[in-house]
Amino acid sequence: MQIPVSKIIKIALAVAPAILAMYSLFLLESNGMWDRTSASRDLMSLAVLGMGLLISFVLLSRALKSPN
């Protein structure tokens, strides 16, 4: 059983927002823009990750639902 290349590309694009959210948080931490004493750092981290995962979930649902 072979998976079509178009489906692999759709899945990779659907997962991209979650990876991009995690990488942006990593960059903020590694560049020293966010330190442990930043106000509301935890809430902003949850919001960024939540939005990335939510967008990925919606895109992945649409990619897997389509017949092609």
CHARMM internal coordinates of N, CA and C (Angstrom, degrees):
IC EDIT
DIST 1 N 1 CA 1.4515
DIST 1 CA 1 C 1.5300
ANGL 1 N 1 CA 1 C 109.06
DIST 1 C 2 N 1.2987
ANGL 1 CA 1 C 2 N 115.70
DIHE 1 N 1 CA 1 C 2 N 121.74
DIST 2 N 2 CA 1.4467
ANGL 1 C 2 N 2 CA 120.59
DIHE 1 CA 1 C 2 N 2 CA 178.83
DIST 2 CA 2 C 1.5195
ANGL 2 N 2 CA 2 C 110.23
DIHE 1 C 2 N 2 CA 2 C -106.68
DIST 2 C 3 N 1.3107
ANGL 2 CA 2 C 3 N 115.00
DIHE 2 N 2 CA 2 C 3 N 141.26
DIST 3 N 3 CA 1.4609
ANGL 2 C 3 N 3 CA 120.68
DIHE 2 CA 2 C 3 N 3 CA 176.91
DIST 3 CA 3 C 1.5208
ANGL 3 N 3 CA 3 C 107.60
DIHE 2 C 3 N 3 CA 3 C -92.83
DIST 3 C 4 N 1.3303
ANGL 3 CA 3 C 4 N 117.65
DIHE 3 N 3 CA 3 C 4 N 129.65
DIST 4 N 4 CA 1.4591
ANGL 3 C 4 N 4 CA 119.42
DIHE 3 CA 3 C 4 N 4 CA 179.99
DIST 4 CA 4 C 1.5305
ANGL 4 N 4 CA 4 C 111.79
DIHE 3 C 4 N 4 CA 4 C -62.43
DIST 4 C 5 N 1.3109
ANGL 4 CA 4 C 5 N 114.94
DIHE 4 N 4 CA 4 C 5 N 145.84
DIST 5 N 5 CA 1.4620
ANGL 4 C 5 N 5 CA 120.85
DIHE 4 CA 4 C 5 N 5 CA -178.35
DIST 5 CA 5 C 1.5289
ANGL 5 N 5 CA 5 C 110.68
DIHE 4 C 5 N 5 CA 5 C -62.00
DIST 5 C 6 N 1.3165
ANGL 5 CA 5 C 6 N 117.33
DIHE 5 N 5 CA 5 C 6 N -35.38
DIST 6 N 6 CA 1.4624
ANGL 5 C 6 N 6 CA 120.27
DIHE 5 CA 5 C 6 N 6 CA -179.54
DIST 6 CA 6 C 1.5324
ANGL 6 N 6 CA 6 C 111.34
DIHE 5 C 6 N 6 CA 6 C -63.24
DIST 6 C 7 N 1.3258
ANGL 6 CA 6 C 7 N 116.69
DIHE 6 N 6 CA 6 C 7 N -36.68
DIST 7 N 7 CA 1.4655
ANGL 6 C 7 N 7 CA 120.39
DIHE 6 CA 6 C 7 N 7 CA 179.05
DIST 7 CA 7 C 1.5284
ANGL 7 N 7 CA 7 C 110.49
DIHE 6 C 7 N 7 CA 7 C -69.60
DIST 7 C 8 N 1.3226
ANGL 7 CA 7 C 8 N 117.19
DIHE 7 N 7 CA 7 C 8 N -37.70
DIST 8 N 8 CA 1.4607
ANGL 7 C 8 N 8 CA 120.92
DIHE 7 CA 7 C 8 N 8 CA 177.59
DIST 8 CA 8 C 1.5228
ANGL 8 N 8 CA 8 C 110.22
DIHE 7 C 8 N 8 CA 8 C -64.29
DIST 8 C 9 N 1.3344
ANGL 8 CA 8 C 9 N 116.67
DIHE 8 N 8 CA 8 C 9 N -41.01
DIST 9 N 9 CA 1.4620
ANGL 8 C 9 N 9 CA 120.64
DIHE 8 CA 8 C 9 N 9 CA 178.39
DIST 9 CA 9 C 1.5248
ANGL 9 N 9 CA 9 C 110.58
DIHE 8 C 9 N 9 CA 9 C -65.58
DIST 9 C 10 N 1.3241
ANGL 9 CA 9 C 10 N 117.79
DIHE 9 N 9 CA 9 C 10 N -41.64
DIST 10 N 10 CA 1.4682
ANGL 9 C 10 N 10 CA 120.89
DIHE 9 CA 9 C 10 N 10 CA 178.26
DIST 10 CA 10 C 1.5282
ANGL 10 N 10 CA 10 C 110.87
DIHE 9 C 10 N 10 CA 10 C -61.75
DIST 10 C 11 N 1.3178
ANGL 10 CA 10 C 11 N 117.21
DIHE 10 N 10 CA 10 C 11 N -42.47
DIST 11 N 11 CA 1.4628
ANGL 10 C 11 N 11 CA 120.62
DIHE 10 CA 10 C 11 N 11 CA -179.88
DIST 11 CA 11 C 1.5236
ANGL 11 N 11 CA 11 C 110.53
DIHE 10 C 11 N 11 CA 11 C -66.67
DIST 11 C 12 N 1.3241
ANGL 11 CA 11 C 12 N 117.04
DIHE 11 N 11 CA 11 C 12 N -41.85
DIST 12 N 12 CA 1.4659
ANGL 11 C 12 N 12 CA 120.54
DIHE 11 CA 11 C 12 N 12 CA 178.92
DIST 12 CA 12 C 1.5277
ANGL 12 N 12 CA 12 C 110.90
DIHE 11 C 12 N 12 CA 12 C -63.05
DIST 12 C 13 N 1.3167
ANGL 12 CA 12 C 13 N 117.56
DIHE 12 N 12 CA 12 C 13 N -40.98
DIST 13 N 13 CA 1.4618
ANGL 12 C 13 N 13 CA 120.65
DIHE 12 CA 12 C 13 N 13 CA 177.66
DIST 13 CA 13 C 1.5283
ANGL 13 N 13 CA 13 C 111.96
DIHE 12 C 13 N 13 CA 13 C -68.79
DIST 13 C 14 N 1.3234
ANGL 13 CA 13 C 14 N 116.59
DIHE 13 N 13 CA 13 C 14 N -31.56
DIST 14 N 14 CA 1.4598
ANGL 13 C 14 N 14 CA 119.76
DIHE 13 CA 13 C 14 N 14 CA 179.43
DIST 14 CA 14 C 1.5253
ANGL 14 N 14 CA 14 C 111.79
DIHE 13 C 14 N 14 CA 14 C -71.44
DIST 14 C 15 N 1.3192
ANGL 14 CA 14 C 15 N 117.61
DIHE 14 N 14 CA 14 C 15 N -31.53
DIST 15 N 15 CA 1.4573
ANGL 14 C 15 N 15 CA 121.78
DIHE 14 CA 14 C 15 N 15 CA -178.78
DIST 15 CA 15 C 1.5357
ANGL 15 N 15 CA 15 C 111.51
DIHE 14 C 15 N 15 CA 15 C -83.89
DIST 15 C 16 N 1.3153
ANGL 15 CA 15 C 16 N 116.67
DIHE 15 N 15 CA 15 C 16 N -16.69
DIST 16 N 16 CA 1.4661
ANGL 15 C 16 N 16 CA 121.54
DIHE 15 CA 15 C 16 N 16 CA -176.25
DIST 16 CA 16 C 1.5348
ANGL 16 N 16 CA 16 C 114.46
DIHE 15 C 16 N 16 CA 16 C -55.79
DIST 16 C 17 N 1.3407
ANGL 16 CA 16 C 17 N 120.67
DIHE 16 N 16 CA 16 C 17 N -42.42
DIST 17 N 17 CA 1.4763
ANGL 16 C 17 N 17 CA 118.52
DIHE 16 CA 16 C 17 N 17 CA 179.79
DIST 17 CA 17 C 1.5300
ANGL 17 N 17 CA 17 C 113.92
DIHE 16 C 17 N 17 CA 17 C -60.53
DIST 17 C 18 N 1.3144
ANGL 17 CA 17 C 18 N 117.61
DIHE 17 N 17 CA 17 C 18 N -36.99
DIST 18 N 18 CA 1.4681
ANGL 17 C 18 N 18 CA 119.87
DIHE 17 CA 17 C 18 N 18 CA 178.97
DIST 18 CA 18 C 1.5218
ANGL 18 N 18 CA 18 C 110.48
DIHE 17 C 18 N 18 CA 18 C -67.86
DIST 18 C 19 N 1.3243
ANGL 18 CA 18 C 19 N 116.50
DIHE 18 N 18 CA 18 C 19 N -42.44
DIST 19 N 19 CA 1.4644
ANGL 18 C 19 N 19 CA 120.02
DIHE 18 CA 18 C 19 N 19 CA 178.76
DIST 19 CA 19 C 1.5174
ANGL 19 N 19 CA 19 C 110.21
DIHE 18 C 19 N 19 CA 19 C -66.09
DIST 19 C 20 N 1.3216
ANGL 19 CA 19 C 20 N 117.20
DIHE 19 N 19 CA 19 C 20 N -40.20
DIST 20 N 20 CA 1.4599
ANGL 19 C 20 N 20 CA 121.63
DIHE 19 CA 19 C 20 N 20 CA 179.00
DIST 20 CA 20 C 1.5336
ANGL 20 N 20 CA 20 C 111.22
DIHE 19 C 20 N 20 CA 20 C -64.29
DIST 20 C 21 N 1.3225
ANGL 20 CA 20 C 21 N 117.78
DIHE 20 N 20 CA 20 C 21 N -38.40
DIST 21 N 21 CA 1.4644
ANGL 20 C 21 N 21 CA 120.91
DIHE 20 CA 20 C 21 N 21 CA 177.62
DIST 21 CA 21 C 1.5284
ANGL 21 N 21 CA 21 C 111.08
DIHE 20 C 21 N 21 CA 21 C -64.64
DIST 21 C 22 N 1.3308
ANGL 21 CA 21 C 22 N 116.21
DIHE 21 N 21 CA 21 C 22 N -44.17
DIST 22 N 22 CA 1.4620
ANGL 21 C 22 N 22 CA 119.36
DIHE 21 CA 21 C 22 N 22 CA 179.10
DIST 22 CA 22 C 1.5211
ANGL 22 N 22 CA 22 C 111.73
DIHE 21 C 22 N 22 CA 22 C -65.55
DIST 22 C 23 N 1.3260
ANGL 22 CA 22 C 23 N 116.41
DIHE 22 N 22 CA 22 C 23 N -39.73
DIST 23 N 23 CA 1.4615
ANGL 22 C 23 N 23 CA 120.08
DIHE 22 CA 22 C 23 N 23 CA -179.89
DIST 23 CA 23 C 1.5283
ANGL 23 N 23 CA 23 C 111.38
DIHE 22 C 23 N 23 CA 23 C -68.46
DIST 23 C 24 N 1.3245
ANGL 23 CA 23 C 24 N 117.27
DIHE 23 N 23 CA 23 C 24 N -36.56
DIST 24 N 24 CA 1.4669
ANGL 23 C 24 N 24 CA 119.24
DIHE 23 CA 23 C 24 N 24 CA 178.27
DIST 24 CA 24 C 1.5233
ANGL 24 N 24 CA 24 C 110.69
DIHE 23 C 24 N 24 CA 24 C -65.88
DIST 24 C 25 N 1.3227
ANGL 24 CA 24 C 25 N 117.53
DIHE 24 N 24 CA 24 C 25 N -38.59
DIST 25 N 25 CA 1.4643
ANGL 24 C 25 N 25 CA 119.79
DIHE 24 CA 24 C 25 N 25 CA 176.13
DIST 25 CA 25 C 1.5228
ANGL 25 N 25 CA 25 C 111.18
DIHE 24 C 25 N 25 CA 25 C -65.73
DIST 25 C 26 N 1.3168
ANGL 25 CA 25 C 26 N 116.88
DIHE 25 N 25 CA 25 C 26 N -38.11
DIST 26 N 26 CA 1.4637
ANGL 25 C 26 N 26 CA 120.71
DIHE 25 CA 25 C 26 N 26 CA 176.53
DIST 26 CA 26 C 1.5249
ANGL 26 N 26 CA 26 C 110.86
DIHE 25 C 26 N 26 CA 26 C -62.36
DIST 26 C 27 N 1.3347
ANGL 26 CA 26 C 27 N 116.69
DIHE 26 N 26 CA 26 C 27 N -44.75
DIST 27 N 27 CA 1.4636
ANGL 26 C 27 N 27 CA 120.02
DIHE 26 CA 26 C 27 N 27 CA 179.83
DIST 27 CA 27 C 1.5293
ANGL 27 N 27 CA 27 C 111.74
DIHE 26 C 27 N 27 CA 27 C -63.80
DIST 27 C 28 N 1.3111
ANGL 27 CA 27 C 28 N 116.96
DIHE 27 N 27 CA 27 C 28 N -41.03
DIST 28 N 28 CA 1.4623
ANGL 27 C 28 N 28 CA 119.80
DIHE 27 CA 27 C 28 N 28 CA 178.48
DIST 28 CA 28 C 1.5255
ANGL 28 N 28 CA 28 C 110.96
DIHE 27 C 28 N 28 CA 28 C -61.10
DIST 28 C 29 N 1.3071
ANGL 28 CA 28 C 29 N 116.59
DIHE 28 N 28 CA 28 C 29 N -39.86
DIST 29 N 29 CA 1.4636
ANGL 28 C 29 N 29 CA 120.83
DIHE 28 CA 28 C 29 N 29 CA -179.51
DIST 29 CA 29 C 1.5285
ANGL 29 N 29 CA 29 C 111.59
DIHE 28 C 29 N 29 CA 29 C -72.88
DIST 29 C 30 N 1.3343
ANGL 29 CA 29 C 30 N 116.29
DIHE 29 N 29 CA 29 C 30 N -45.04
DIST 30 N 30 CA 1.4617
ANGL 29 C 30 N 30 CA 118.94
DIHE 29 CA 29 C 30 N 30 CA -174.95
DIST 30 CA 30 C 1.5248
ANGL 30 N 30 CA 30 C 112.67
DIHE 29 C 30 N 30 CA 30 C -71.98
DIST 30 C 31 N 1.3165
ANGL 30 CA 30 C 31 N 118.06
DIHE 30 N 30 CA 30 C 31 N -28.12
DIST 31 N 31 CA 1.4625
ANGL 30 C 31 N 31 CA 121.00
DIHE 30 CA 30 C 31 N 31 CA 178.27
DIST 31 CA 31 C 1.5252
ANGL 31 N 31 CA 31 C 112.67
DIHE 30 C 31 N 31 CA 31 C -84.39
DIST 31 C 32 N 1.2921
ANGL 31 CA 31 C 32 N 117.06
DIHE 31 N 31 CA 31 C 32 N -3.36
DIST 32 N 32 CA 1.4544
ANGL 31 C 32 N 32 CA 121.15
DIHE 31 CA 31 C 32 N 32 CA 177.62
DIST 32 CA 32 C 1.5198
ANGL 32 N 32 CA 32 C 114.26
DIHE 31 C 32 N 32 CA 32 C 78.59
DIST 32 C 33 N 1.3329
ANGL 32 CA 32 C 33 N 116.85
DIHE 32 N 32 CA 32 C 33 N 15.30
DIST 33 N 33 CA 1.4621
ANGL 32 C 33 N 33 CA 119.39
DIHE 32 CA 32 C 33 N 33 CA 179.08
DIST 33 CA 33 C 1.5266
ANGL 33 N 33 CA 33 C 111.16
DIHE 32 C 33 N 33 CA 33 C -74.76
DIST 33 C 34 N 1.3204
ANGL 33 CA 33 C 34 N 116.23
DIHE 33 N 33 CA 33 C 34 N -28.36
DIST 34 N 34 CA 1.4555
ANGL 33 C 34 N 34 CA 122.04
DIHE 33 CA 33 C 34 N 34 CA 175.33
DIST 34 CA 34 C 1.5109
ANGL 34 N 34 CA 34 C 107.77
DIHE 33 C 34 N 34 CA 34 C -117.62
DIST 34 C 35 N 1.3016
ANGL 34 CA 34 C 35 N 117.03
DIHE 34 N 34 CA 34 C 35 N 127.52
DIST 35 N 35 CA 1.4546
ANGL 34 C 35 N 35 CA 119.32
DIHE 34 CA 34 C 35 N 35 CA 171.50
DIST 35 CA 35 C 1.5248
ANGL 35 N 35 CA 35 C 107.81
DIHE 34 C 35 N 35 CA 35 C -117.77
DIST 35 C 36 N 1.2866
ANGL 35 CA 35 C 36 N 115.82
DIHE 35 N 35 CA 35 C 36 N 177.63
DIST 36 N 36 CA 1.4701
ANGL 35 C 36 N 36 CA 119.77
DIHE 35 CA 35 C 36 N 36 CA -173.98
DIST 36 CA 36 C 1.5138
ANGL 36 N 36 CA 36 C 113.21
DIHE 35 C 36 N 36 CA 36 C -66.80
DIST 36 C 37 N 1.3156
ANGL 36 CA 36 C 37 N 117.57
DIHE 36 N 36 CA 36 C 37 N -17.57
DIST 37 N 37 CA 1.4624
ANGL 36 C 37 N 37 CA 119.93
DIHE 36 CA 36 C 37 N 37 CA -178.17
DIST 37 CA 37 C 1.5212
ANGL 37 N 37 CA 37 C 112.80
DIHE 36 C 37 N 37 CA 37 C -97.56
DIST 37 C 38 N 1.3257
ANGL 37 CA 37 C 38 N 118.50
DIHE 37 N 37 CA 37 C 38 N 5.35
DIST 38 N 38 CA 1.4669
ANGL 37 C 38 N 38 CA 121.18
DIHE 37 CA 37 C 38 N 38 CA 178.91
DIST 38 CA 38 C 1.5214
ANGL 38 N 38 CA 38 C 110.18
DIHE 37 C 38 N 38 CA 38 C -63.36
DIST 38 C 39 N 1.3114
ANGL 38 CA 38 C 39 N 114.62
DIHE 38 N 38 CA 38 C 39 N 138.75
DIST 39 N 39 CA 1.4656
ANGL 38 C 39 N 39 CA 119.49
DIHE 38 CA 38 C 39 N 39 CA -179.95
DIST 39 CA 39 C 1.5297
ANGL 39 N 39 CA 39 C 109.98
DIHE 38 C 39 N 39 CA 39 C -69.87
DIST 39 C 40 N 1.2923
ANGL 39 CA 39 C 40 N 116.62
DIHE 39 N 39 CA 39 C 40 N 134.58
DIST 40 N 40 CA 1.4687
ANGL 39 C 40 N 40 CA 124.84
DIHE 39 CA 39 C 40 N 40 CA 176.35
DIST 40 CA 40 C 1.5235
ANGL 40 N 40 CA 40 C 113.14
DIHE 39 C 40 N 40 CA 40 C 57.69
DIST 40 C 41 N 1.3098
ANGL 40 CA 40 C 41 N 116.99
DIHE 40 N 40 CA 40 C 41 N 29.16
DIST 41 N 41 CA 1.4629
ANGL 40 C 41 N 41 CA 120.27
DIHE 40 CA 40 C 41 N 41 CA 179.50
DIST 41 CA 41 C 1.5231
ANGL 41 N 41 CA 41 C 111.09
DIHE 40 C 41 N 41 CA 41 C -63.19
DIST 41 C 42 N 1.3049
ANGL 41 CA 41 C 42 N 117.33
DIHE 41 N 41 CA 41 C 42 N -40.00
DIST 42 N 42 CA 1.4544
ANGL 41 C 42 N 42 CA 120.63
DIHE 41 CA 41 C 42 N 42 CA -178.24
DIST 42 CA 42 C 1.5240
ANGL 42 N 42 CA 42 C 111.80
DIHE 41 C 42 N 42 CA 42 C -66.21
DIST 42 C 43 N 1.3204
ANGL 42 CA 42 C 43 N 116.94
DIHE 42 N 42 CA 42 C 43 N -40.74
DIST 43 N 43 CA 1.4600
ANGL 42 C 43 N 43 CA 119.80
DIHE 42 CA 42 C 43 N 43 CA 179.68
DIST 43 CA 43 C 1.5245
ANGL 43 N 43 CA 43 C 111.66
DIHE 42 C 43 N 43 CA 43 C -69.34
DIST 43 C 44 N 1.3256
ANGL 43 CA 43 C 44 N 116.82
DIHE 43 N 43 CA 43 C 44 N -38.88
DIST 44 N 44 CA 1.4628
ANGL 43 C 44 N 44 CA 119.67
DIHE 43 CA 43 C 44 N 44 CA 178.23
DIST 44 CA 44 C 1.5234
ANGL 44 N 44 CA 44 C 110.77
DIHE 43 C 44 N 44 CA 44 C -67.75
DIST 44 C 45 N 1.3222
ANGL 44 CA 44 C 45 N 117.59
DIHE 44 N 44 CA 44 C 45 N -37.23
DIST 45 N 45 CA 1.4634
ANGL 44 C 45 N 45 CA 120.88
DIHE 44 CA 44 C 45 N 45 CA 176.91
DIST 45 CA 45 C 1.5251
ANGL 45 N 45 CA 45 C 110.72
DIHE 44 C 45 N 45 CA 45 C -63.20
DIST 45 C 46 N 1.3163
ANGL 45 CA 45 C 46 N 115.90
DIHE 45 N 45 CA 45 C 46 N -44.63
DIST 46 N 46 CA 1.4661
ANGL 45 C 46 N 46 CA 119.58
DIHE 45 CA 45 C 46 N 46 CA 178.14
DIST 46 CA 46 C 1.5173
ANGL 46 N 46 CA 46 C 111.46
DIHE 45 C 46 N 46 CA 46 C -63.58
DIST 46 C 47 N 1.3190
ANGL 46 CA 46 C 47 N 117.18
DIHE 46 N 46 CA 46 C 47 N -38.65
DIST 47 N 47 CA 1.4605
ANGL 46 C 47 N 47 CA 120.30
DIHE 46 CA 46 C 47 N 47 CA 179.68
DIST 47 CA 47 C 1.5262
ANGL 47 N 47 CA 47 C 111.17
DIHE 46 C 47 N 47 CA 47 C -65.99
DIST 47 C 48 N 1.3240
ANGL 47 CA 47 C 48 N 117.26
DIHE 47 N 47 CA 47 C 48 N -44.72
DIST 48 N 48 CA 1.4746
ANGL 47 C 48 N 48 CA 120.56
DIHE 47 CA 47 C 48 N 48 CA 179.85
DIST 48 CA 48 C 1.5194
ANGL 48 N 48 CA 48 C 110.45
DIHE 47 C 48 N 48 CA 48 C -64.00
DIST 48 C 49 N 1.3206
ANGL 48 CA 48 C 49 N 117.62
DIHE 48 N 48 CA 48 C 49 N -47.34
DIST 49 N 49 CA 1.4671
ANGL 48 C 49 N 49 CA 120.54
DIHE 48 CA 48 C 49 N 49 CA 179.06
DIST 49 CA 49 C 1.5224
ANGL 49 N 49 CA 49 C 111.75
DIHE 48 C 49 N 49 CA 49 C -65.38
DIST 49 C 50 N 1.3185
ANGL 49 CA 49 C 50 N 116.04
DIHE 49 N 49 CA 49 C 50 N -41.57
DIST 50 N 50 CA 1.4632
ANGL 49 C 50 N 50 CA 120.25
DIHE 49 CA 49 C 50 N 50 CA 179.82
DIST 50 CA 50 C 1.5203
ANGL 50 N 50 CA 50 C 112.33
DIHE 49 C 50 N 50 CA 50 C -61.66
DIST 50 C 51 N 1.3291
ANGL 50 CA 50 C 51 N 116.36
DIHE 50 N 50 CA 50 C 51 N -44.23
DIST 51 N 51 CA 1.4648
ANGL 50 C 51 N 51 CA 119.40
DIHE 50 CA 50 C 51 N 51 CA 179.20
DIST 51 CA 51 C 1.5294
ANGL 51 N 51 CA 51 C 111.02
DIHE 50 C 51 N 51 CA 51 C -66.13
DIST 51 C 52 N 1.3268
ANGL 51 CA 51 C 52 N 116.75
DIHE 51 N 51 CA 51 C 52 N -42.13
DIST 52 N 52 CA 1.4642
ANGL 51 C 52 N 52 CA 119.47
DIHE 51 CA 51 C 52 N 52 CA 178.38
DIST 52 CA 52 C 1.5227
ANGL 52 N 52 CA 52 C 112.12
DIHE 51 C 52 N 52 CA 52 C -61.70
DIST 52 C 53 N 1.3149
ANGL 52 CA 52 C 53 N 116.33
DIHE 52 N 52 CA 52 C 53 N -43.82
DIST 53 N 53 CA 1.4630
ANGL 52 C 53 N 53 CA 120.08
DIHE 52 CA 52 C 53 N 53 CA 179.75
DIST 53 CA 53 C 1.5217
ANGL 53 N 53 CA 53 C 111.84
DIHE 52 C 53 N 53 CA 53 C -69.71
DIST 53 C 54 N 1.3241
ANGL 53 CA 53 C 54 N 116.99
DIHE 53 N 53 CA 53 C 54 N -37.49
DIST 54 N 54 CA 1.4626
ANGL 53 C 54 N 54 CA 120.07
DIHE 53 CA 53 C 54 N 54 CA 178.92
DIST 54 CA 54 C 1.5237
ANGL 54 N 54 CA 54 C 111.27
DIHE 53 C 54 N 54 CA 54 C -65.90
DIST 54 C 55 N 1.3220
ANGL 54 CA 54 C 55 N 116.69
DIHE 54 N 54 CA 54 C 55 N -44.34
DIST 55 N 55 CA 1.4631
ANGL 54 C 55 N 55 CA 119.84
DIHE 54 CA 54 C 55 N 55 CA 178.25
DIST 55 CA 55 C 1.5270
ANGL 55 N 55 CA 55 C 110.32
DIHE 54 C 55 N 55 CA 55 C -63.81
DIST 55 C 56 N 1.3180
ANGL 55 CA 55 C 56 N 116.83
DIHE 55 N 55 CA 55 C 56 N -41.58
DIST 56 N 56 CA 1.4683
ANGL 55 C 56 N 56 CA 120.06
DIHE 55 CA 55 C 56 N 56 CA 177.99
DIST 56 CA 56 C 1.5206
ANGL 56 N 56 CA 56 C 111.49
DIHE 55 C 56 N 56 CA 56 C -63.26
DIST 56 C 57 N 1.3199
ANGL 56 CA 56 C 57 N 116.83
DIHE 56 N 56 CA 56 C 57 N -39.93
DIST 57 N 57 CA 1.4645
ANGL 56 C 57 N 57 CA 120.78
DIHE 56 CA 56 C 57 N 57 CA 179.08
DIST 57 CA 57 C 1.5186
ANGL 57 N 57 CA 57 C 111.10
DIHE 56 C 57 N 57 CA 57 C -62.19
DIST 57 C 58 N 1.3289
ANGL 57 CA 57 C 58 N 116.40
DIHE 57 N 57 CA 57 C 58 N -45.49
DIST 58 N 58 CA 1.4691
ANGL 57 C 58 N 58 CA 120.26
DIHE 57 CA 57 C 58 N 58 CA -179.46
DIST 58 CA 58 C 1.5266
ANGL 58 N 58 CA 58 C 110.32
DIHE 57 C 58 N 58 CA 58 C -64.90
DIST 58 C 59 N 1.3285
ANGL 58 CA 58 C 59 N 116.97
DIHE 58 N 58 CA 58 C 59 N -45.80
DIST 59 N 59 CA 1.4622
ANGL 58 C 59 N 59 CA 119.78
DIHE 58 CA 58 C 59 N 59 CA -179.90
DIST 59 CA 59 C 1.5235
ANGL 59 N 59 CA 59 C 112.11
DIHE 58 C 59 N 59 CA 59 C -64.88
DIST 59 C 60 N 1.3161
ANGL 59 CA 59 C 60 N 116.86
DIHE 59 N 59 CA 59 C 60 N -40.32
DIST 60 N 60 CA 1.4600
ANGL 59 C 60 N 60 CA 120.18
DIHE 59 CA 59 C 60 N 60 CA 179.15
DIST 60 CA 60 C 1.5268
ANGL 60 N 60 CA 60 C 111.31
DIHE 59 C 60 N 60 CA 60 C -67.42
DIST 60 C 61 N 1.3294
ANGL 60 CA 60 C 61 N 116.82
DIHE 60 N 60 CA 60 C 61 N -38.02
DIST 61 N 61 CA 1.4625
ANGL 60 C 61 N 61 CA 120.18
DIHE 60 CA 60 C 61 N 61 CA 177.13
DIST 61 CA 61 C 1.5146
ANGL 61 N 61 CA 61 C 110.48
DIHE 60 C 61 N 61 CA 61 C -61.78
DIST 61 C 62 N 1.3243
ANGL 61 CA 61 C 62 N 116.22
DIHE 61 N 61 CA 61 C 62 N -42.89
DIST 62 N 62 CA 1.4721
ANGL 61 C 62 N 62 CA 119.53
DIHE 61 CA 61 C 62 N 62 CA 179.31
DIST 62 CA 62 C 1.5220
ANGL 62 N 62 CA 62 C 111.18
DIHE 61 C 62 N 62 CA 62 C -69.21
DIST 62 C 63 N 1.3261
ANGL 62 CA 62 C 63 N 117.64
DIHE 62 N 62 CA 62 C 63 N -37.85
DIST 63 N 63 CA 1.4631
ANGL 62 C 63 N 63 CA 120.54
DIHE 62 CA 62 C 63 N 63 CA -178.90
DIST 63 CA 63 C 1.5169
ANGL 63 N 63 CA 63 C 111.54
DIHE 62 C 63 N 63 CA 63 C -66.92
DIST 63 C 64 N 1.3189
ANGL 63 CA 63 C 64 N 117.32
DIHE 63 N 63 CA 63 C 64 N -37.45
DIST 64 N 64 CA 1.4676
ANGL 63 C 64 N 64 CA 120.48
DIHE 63 CA 63 C 64 N 64 CA -178.62
DIST 64 CA 64 C 1.5171
ANGL 64 N 64 CA 64 C 112.40
DIHE 63 C 64 N 64 CA 64 C -82.89
DIST 64 C 65 N 1.3403
ANGL 64 CA 64 C 65 N 116.93
DIHE 64 N 64 CA 64 C 65 N -21.62
DIST 65 N 65 CA 1.4525
ANGL 64 C 65 N 65 CA 120.13
DIHE 64 CA 64 C 65 N 65 CA -179.82
DIST 65 CA 65 C 1.5300
ANGL 65 N 65 CA 65 C 111.46
DIHE 64 C 65 N 65 CA 65 C -76.97
DIST 65 C 66 N 1.3131
ANGL 65 CA 65 C 66 N 117.02
DIHE 65 N 65 CA 65 C 66 N -35.18
DIST 66 N 66 CA 1.4625
ANGL 65 C 66 N 66 CA 120.37
DIHE 65 CA 65 C 66 N 66 CA -175.71
DIST 66 CA 66 C 1.5340
ANGL 66 N 66 CA 66 C 110.13
DIHE 65 C 66 N 66 CA 66 C -65.32
DIST 66 C 67 N 1.3225
ANGL 66 CA 66 C 67 N 117.66
DIHE 66 N 66 CA 66 C 67 N 142.86
DIST 67 N 67 CA 1.4678
ANGL 66 C 67 N 67 CA 120.03
DIHE 66 CA 66 C 67 N 67 CA -176.71
DIST 67 CA 67 C 1.5122
ANGL 67 N 67 CA 67 C 113.58
DIHE 66 C 67 N 67 CA 67 C -70.77
DIST 67 C 68 N 1.3072
ANGL 67 CA 67 C 68 N 118.78
DIHE 67 N 67 CA 67 C 68 N -21.37
DIST 68 N 68 CA 1.4801
ANGL 67 C 68 N 68 CA 120.85
DIHE 67 CA 67 C 68 N 68 CA -178.45
DIST 68 CA 68 C 1.4700
ANGL 68 N 68 CA 68 C 111.29
DIHE 67 C 68 N 68 CA 68 C -90.65
END
COOR INIT
IC SEED 1 N 1 CA 1 C
IC BUILD
